[in-house]
Amino acid sequence: MLMTLVRKWLSDSQLWINPDRRLKTRSWEEVRPALVNMVAAPRELRRVLMWPQPQSSVP
């Protein structure tokens, strides 16, 4: 995972997931998987690092 590699050079406080601005011009079939991956990446990193998951306000 790219985020794991980046942690070798940046501190955790310097990492974030930046949404792809082209999502507005894509079809829903392309947007949904991109958003799913964007949410999954930090969750997976937290799981690997055994950090607590933030509480979601989305049902």
C-alpha positions in Angstrom: 0.0 0.0 0.0 1.4 3.4 -1.0 0.5 4.9 2.4 2.7 2.4 4.2 5.6 3.3 2.0 5.1 7.0 2.4 5.3 6.6 6.2 9.0 6.0 5.8 9.5 9.6 4.8 6.6 11.5 6.4 5.2 11.6 9.9 1.7 10.3 10.4 0.4 13.8 11.0 1.5 14.7 7.5 -0.5 12.0 5.8 -4.0 12.5 4.4 -6.3 11.2 1.7 -7.0 13.8 -1.0 -10.1 13.2 -3.0 -9.7 13.0 -6.8 -11.2 16.2 -8.1 -12.1 14.5 -11.4 -14.9 12.7 -9.6 -17.4 15.3 -10.8 -16.8 14.5 -14.4 -17.1 10.7 -14.0 -20.0 8.4 -14.1 -21.4 6.9 -10.9 -20.0 3.5 -12.0 -16.5 5.0 -11.8 -17.0 7.3 -8.8 -18.3 4.7 -6.3 -15.3 2.4 -6.5 -12.9 5.4 -6.2 -14.8 6.6 -3.1 -14.8 3.1 -1.6 -11.1 2.8 -2.0 -10.5 6.3 -0.6 -12.3 5.3 2.6 -10.8 1.9 2.7 -7.1 3.0 2.5 -7.0 4.8 5.9 -9.1 2.1 7.5 -6.7 -0.6 6.4 -3.7 1.4 7.6 -5.3 2.0 11.0 -6.0 -1.8 11.2 -2.4 -2.7 10.3 -1.1 -0.2 12.9 -3.8 -1.2 15.4 -5.1 2.4 15.8 -8.6 2.9 16.9 -11.2 3.6 14.2 -12.9 7.0 14.3 -16.6 6.9 15.0 -18.6 7.4 11.7 -21.5 9.7 11.6 -22.7 8.0 8.4 -25.1 5.1 9.0 
